[in-house]
Amino acid sequence: MAAIFLYDLLSANYKSVVYSVQNEQRKYIFKFDLSVVKGKDSRVYMQGDDKRWILMLEDNFYERQDNSPNKLQQKKIMEGEMTKEQVEQFNENTRIQRRNEKLTFYLNCLQKLL
């Protein structure tokens, strides 16, 4: 299955990422609503033939939108070991890596379902 990124949207509670996935039989459209608020579930939808979204998976994963340093990172900034920019870049890279791992996990689950 080859996944092609289509678009993404950001709302107050979710970051939605939409992919087109092609397999041998047909093309599927999947929407991943990744929660950006603790306490909301992330959801995976598949677009049906009638263009309505069908809920396929739910997960308690949420993605922090905040890029600020944690206490350990603040201590390193105060001691001069890291700069604030380095910490923010590290946090951004870590967040993107976690999101990509979660999306890969969801796509693997969907592949087994299909």
N, C-alpha and C positions, 0 to 999 in steps of 0.2 A: 504494500500500500504506500503510495506516494502522497504526502500531505503538502498542500500549497496554501500559504497564508493569503487570506483575502482582505481582511480589515480588522481593526480593533476599535472599541468604544470605551469611554470611561464615564461612569455615573457615580452617584454618591455612595452606593453600596457595592458595585461590581465593576470589574474590568472585564469586558467581553472581548474574546478573541475568536475569530471565525476562520475555519480552515475548510478547504475542499479536499476530499480524499477520494482517490480513484482506485478501484480494485478491478479484477478481471470482468466482473459482471456489470457494474454501474458506478456512477459518481455519487458521492454523498457529501452533504454540507453539515459540518458540526460547529456548534457554538459552545464555547467554554466560558461560563460566567464565573470568574475567579473572585471570590469575596475579598473586599478590602477592609471589611469591618469584622472584628472578632464577634463571634456568636451567630454569624450568617453562614450558611452552607454554600460551598461552591457547587455548581451544577454543570452538567454536560447535556446538551440538547442535540438532536438530529433533526434536520429539516425533512419533513415528509413530502410526498408527492403533491399535496395540496398547499404547500409552502408554509404549513404550520410547524412550530417547534415541538418536538416530542422529547420529554424528559427521559434520559437514558441512565444517568448516574448522579448521585449526590455524595458529597464528601465534606468533612469538617475542616478542610484546608482553607486558610485565608492568607492573603498577601498584604503585608504592611506597606503602606504608601510612604510612610515616614522614613526619611533617610538619615535621621539624626544619630549621633554616636551614642552607644550604650555607656554604662559607667566605666567599664574597663578601658574602652576606647577613649573616653574623656580623660582618664588618668594618663594614658599614653600621650595624649595631646598636651596635657599640662607638663609632663616630663620632657616634652620635646622629641619623643620617639617617632611620632607621626604628626602629620599636619591634618587639619580638618578636611581639606580637599581629598587627601588620601583615604581617610576614613569614609567619607561620603562615597567615593568611587568604589571602595571595597564593599560597602553595604549595597550599593546599586548592583555590582557584579554578582554578589551573593544572592540577592533577590531575583535577578534574572535567571541565574543558574537553578534556583529552587523552582521557579515557575516552569522552566523548560523541562526539568525532571518530572514535575507533576503532569505537564501536558503529554510528555512521552508515556507516562504511566497510563493516563486516560486513553490515549490512542491505542496502546497495547490491549487495554481492557475492551475497547470497542472492536478491535480487530478480532478478538476471541468471540465477542457477541455476534459479529457478522459472519 
